[in-house]
Amino acid sequence: LSDYLPQEEVDSLIRRTVERGQEIVSLLNNGSASVAPAAAISEIIRAIVRDQSCVIGVSTMLAGEYGVNGVCAGVPCLINKNGIARIIQLDLNALEQERFQASCASIRSLANFL
């Protein structure tokens, strides 16, 4: 991201992403937390049914992409009538790669705990 955005915008996106989880949990009491996931699912279904070949961020099992194996993580994917046609591997800088690896390690740890 830092190749495309100033660092302060990248930091803001990271902060907003972390805070978004807290916001979603707070919305669970009034039922509005289901709107965003429903919209995302609708977008994915539309891309599959219409064979749109569009890039959408989805959670998928990684098999070497981004240096990660055996973990489902949210990454950009090309979606078409076959579902995930391919995973789009972004060129991450060292810090982004480190943070992504840490996130995947956290996901793996939680999955092993469950």
C-alpha positions in Angstrom: 0.0 0.0 0.0 2.8 2.4 0.8 3.7 2.4 -2.9 0.3 3.9 -3.6 -0.7 5.9 -0.5 1.2 8.2 1.9 2.2 6.4 5.1 -0.3 8.4 7.2 -3.2 7.1 5.0 -1.9 3.5 5.3 -1.7 3.9 9.1 -5.3 5.3 9.1 -6.5 2.3 7.1 -4.9 -0.1 9.5 -6.4 1.7 12.5 -9.9 1.8 10.8 -9.7 -1.9 10.0 -8.9 -2.8 13.6 -11.6 -0.5 15.0 -14.1 -1.8 12.4 -14.2 -5.1 14.3 -15.1 -3.4 17.5 -17.7 -1.4 15.7 -19.3 -4.5 14.2 -19.5 -6.2 17.6 -21.1 -3.0 19.0 -23.8 -3.2 16.3 -24.7 -6.8 17.0 -27.2 -5.6 19.6 -29.4 -3.9 17.0 -29.0 -6.3 14.1 -27.3 -3.9 11.8 -24.0 -5.9 11.9 -25.4 -8.3 9.3 -25.9 -5.6 6.6 -22.2 -5.4 5.5 -21.6 -9.1 5.4 -24.9 -9.6 3.5 -23.8 -6.9 1.0 -20.4 -8.6 0.5 -22.0 -12.0 0.0 -24.4 -10.5 -2.5 -21.4 -9.0 -4.4 -19.7 -12.3 -4.5 -22.8 -14.2 -5.7 -23.4 -11.5 -8.4 -19.8 -12.0 -9.7 -20.2 -15.7 -9.8 -23.7 -15.8 -11.4 -22.8 -13.1 -14.0 -19.3 -14.5 -14.6 -18.0 -10.9 -14.0 -14.3 -11.7 -13.5 -13.9 -9.0 -10.9 -11.4 -8.7 -8.0 -13.0 -9.0 -4.6 -11.4 -9.4 -1.2 -12.4 -12.8 0.2 -11.1 -15.2 2.8 -9.5 -18.3 1.1 -7.0 -21.0 2.0 -3.5 -19.9 1.1 -1.1 -22.3 -0.5 2.2 -20.4 -0.6 0.8 -17.0 -1.6 2.4 -14.3 0.5 4.6 -17.0 1.9 1.8 -18.5 3.9 0.5 -22.1 3.8 -2.6 -23.7 5.3 -4.3 -20.6 6.6 -7.5 -18.9 5.4 -6.9 -15.2 5.1 -8.6 -12.3 3.4 -6.8 -11.5 0.1 -7.9 -10.1 -3.2 -9.1 -12.8 -5.6 -10.4 -12.9 -9.1 -14.0 -14.1 -8.9 -15.9 -15.6 -11.9 -18.4 -18.3 -12.6 -16.0 -20.9 -11.1 -15.7 -19.0 -7.8 -12.1 -18.1 -7.0 -10.3 -18.2 -10.4 -7.0 -17.0 -8.8 -5.5 -15.3 -5.9 -4.1 -11.8 -6.6 -0.8 -11.5 -4.9 0.1 -7.9 -4.2 3.7 -6.8 -3.9 3.9 -6.1 -0.2 6.8 -4.1 1.3 8.8 -5.6 4.2 6.6 -4.1 6.9 3.3 -5.1 5.2 4.6 -8.6 4.7 5.6 -8.8 8.4 2.2 -7.6 9.5 0.4 -10.0 7.1 2.5 -12.9 8.4 1.7 -11.9 12.0 -2.0 -11.8 11.2 -1.9 -15.2 9.6 0.0 -16.6 12.6 -2.7 -15.2 14.8 -5.4 -16.8 12.7 -3.5 -20.1 12.8 -3.2 -19.9 16.5 -6.9 -19.2 17.0 -7.8 -22.0 14.6 -5.6 -24.5 16.5 -7.1 -23.3 19.8 -10.6 -24.0 18.5 
